[in-house]
Amino acid sequence: MFRLIILFFLLISTPLFSQNKEKNISINVFPNPANEYINLKINNDTSVDDYDYSIHSLIGNEMSFIEERLSDKELRFNLNYFNKGYYFILLDSKKENKRRIIKFSKN
C-alpha cells in the first residue's frame, strides 16, 4: 500500500516535458501489450543515451531488466522474467530535470 502511494505521488508530482517541447518529442513503445520484449523508439533529435531508464511494477517495485541497444534511437527491453500485468517505463532526461512515464502491459 505504501509503495502504491509513493508511485501515485511520483506520477502526480513528476515534472513532464513542457508542452512546447512535447511537440518535438515522440516516444513509441511497441508492441503493447508485449510478450517477450518491448521496444522503445525515440523520434526526435535526441539519442537513447540522453535518458536514464527504469521499469516499475504497478505497485511501485523497481524491476530488474536487460536492455539491448538496437540503434541510437531504439532500445529493446527483455520481459521474459516479468509476470503478467501493467508496468511503467520511466525516462529521466540527463540534460534537463524532466521525466516521461509510459505505461505498458505484459501478457
N, C-alpha and C positions, 0 to 999 in steps of 0.2 A: 504494500500500500504506500509506504514511504517513497519507494522508487518511482511509483506512478505519479505521485505528487511532484517529485523533482523533475521528471520528464515533462509533465504538464507545464510546470513553471518555466522550464527551458524553452518549450515551444512558444509560450506567450512572451517571454522577456527577451528572446534572442533577436538581435537586430538582423534584419534581412537585407538583401541587396536593395539599394534605392530604386525607386521607380524609373528614374532617368536611365540608370544603367541596366535595369531589368530588360529593357527592350533589346539590348545588345547581347544579353546572356540567355542562352538556350542550353539546358542540360537535359538530355534524354536518358532515361533508364529503361532498358528493354532486355528480354521480354518481361512483361509484368502482367500476370504472375509468372514467376520463374520456377524452374525445377532444379537444375544443377548449377547454373551460372546466371549472373545478371551483369549486363554491360552498362557502363556509364560513359556517355559521349558528351563532350563539351563543344558547343558550336559557337565559338566567339574567338576573340584574339588572344585568349589565354591558353595555357597548357595544363595538363593534369598535374604537372609539378608545382603549379601555383596554389594548390589546395592540400590540406590535410584531410584525411578521410577516417570516419569511424562508422560502425554499424551498431545499432542498438535495437533490442527487442522492444515489443510494445510496452513492457513494464519497466523499461529503462536500463536493462542489463547491457553492458558493452560486450559485443560479440567478438571472438577471435575469427579472423578471416585470412584467406590467402588471396592476394591480388596479383593480377598479371597485366603488365602494360602491353597494350596492343599497338598503340601509336602515341604521338604527342597529345592527341585529343581523346583517346579512348582507353578505358580500363575494363578488366573483367574480374569479377569477384566470384570465388568458388563458394557455393552454398551447400555443398554436399553434407556438411556436418550440422546444418541448421535444421531445427524442427519446422514443421508446417506452421505458418502463421504470418503475422504482419511485422515488418521491420522498418527502421528508418536509417537512411544514409545521411550523415552529417558531413557537409563540405565546409571547411573553415578556410577562408582566404588567407594566404600567407602575407599578402601585400596590404590588405585592409582588414579592419576589425569587423568582418561580416561573415555571416553563416547562412547556408542554404540547407534546408531539410527536405528530403524526398522520401515518400512512403512507398514501400513495395511489399508484395506478398510472395511467400514461398509455398508451393504446392507439394 
